Each structure stands twice: as C-alpha cells, then as structure tokens.
C-alpha cells in the first residue's frame, strides 16, 4: 500500500469568529467614577433643593407625631403653590430652631381660638386630626386645649397661622405670631422611621 507524503493544505483561521477584547480595567474604573459622581450630584440636589429629612423633637404634635420620628419634608411644593389649611409644615422659628406645626389660618383670614374651638372668619372649623383627643379630654372632664384663648386677629398677606396638634403643650402662632412664607422650609410628606410608622402624611 502506498503512503502519500503530501502535506495537508494550510487553512487560514476564520477571523469573523474572534471575540471583541474585554474593556480594560482603566476604562471600567472610569465608568464607575462617573456613575458615583452622578449619584453624588443627584443626592445633593435631592437633599438640598427638593427634599430634606426632619426629626420630630418634642410633644407639640401629639397624638399624630412623636419624638424621634423621622419625616421627609417637601421643600419645593410651596414654590409652586401656597400652603393649605390642615397641612403639616416645618418652618424656621424665631429661636433659630425648626418647628413642626399644622397650618390653621391663611392670609387674609381672621382666626380665633376659644378653648378647643377654632374659628376662621367667624365660622368654627372641623379638626379631624385631633377629634379623638378632644373627645377623650371631654370624657376626662377637661378641655384638650389648656392654654389661654387667642383673640381674633387677621392673618397678614404672605403669612400663615399655625398650631401644634397638642394644643395644651405647643409653642406656636399663639405665642410666636404669624409665620411668614419665607420662613417655611416645606411640607411634611412621609414618616419613614420607625418602620412600623411608615406612612404618607398628605394624600
């Protein structure tokens, strides 16, 4: 039997099957840096211009808010529109602290507080946020609001009248006067801590 010494023909590799080189470590590092910078900028924008955390300190908003609860405050809502009655706001108080209170009367309205009753333009308003607390105080034989009455006054333009929900233990517009719009930090939107209390404040 004869054997052939003829060499096998050379077959050139198919270049179309070659894989694309993996990005260099340097390129991947740069991508991470850019992502982190963008994330940092977004955090700064959200933190300083859109939303801000706030920690409740004190009993002035019981029974709806308690010391240690953490809230998210919407800082731009009042750049779009004016505050509304019943909204919970955070504002810069004269003492240099930030207070959390509830909007009761708006610019141009007259406001009067007599015991547990609040009158706006001479008409008593509903207060669903403290209704149960008022009823409980009545059962115990005393008023919920144990502070002195507030004589009727008109709210100046560009300002609001605010009170704490704990009417007998709150330093608010009854003591510090009306709150100018430019002192309002924003509207409290969400309770995010403790976890068991996570909820929206306004709907």
LINKADA-V750415 format. One line per field, one symbol per residue. phi: phi as a letter, one per 30 degrees, with the letter a starting at -180 (. if undefined). psi: psi as a letter, one per 20 degrees, with the letter a starting at -180 (. if undefined). burial: b if it has 24 or more other C-alpha atoms within 12 Angstrom, else e. Layout:
phi=???
psi=???
burial=???
//
This chain:
phi=.dcccdddddcdedddcdddedededdddddddddddddddddddddcccbbdbcdbjcdcdccbbejdcbccdcceddcbddcejdcbcbddedjccccbcdcbceidcbbcbhdcbcchicdcdbddbedddddddddibdddcdddcdebcdddibbcbbdddecbacbddccjdcdedcddlcdcbccadedceaddbc
psi=pqppjpqqqpopqoiiiqqpqqqqhgghghggggghggggggggggghhgqqqppporjijqjhqqpiqpqppoiihjihrqqqpiqprprorhijrpqprppgqrpiqqpppociqpppkippqqmhijghhghghghikrqgojrqroqpqppqqjrrpqqqhnhimpobhhhiaqoqhiipgappgpoiprhijpqqhq.
burial=eeeeeeeeeeeeeeeeeeeeeeeeeeeeeeeeeeeeeeeeeeeeeeeeeebbbbbbeebbbbbbbbeebbbbbbbbebeeebbbbbbbbbbebeeeebbbbbbbbbbebbbbbbebbbbbeeeeeebebbeebbeeeeeeeeebbeeeebeebbbeeebbbbbbbbbbebbbbbeeebbbbeebbbbbbbbbeeeeeeeebee
//
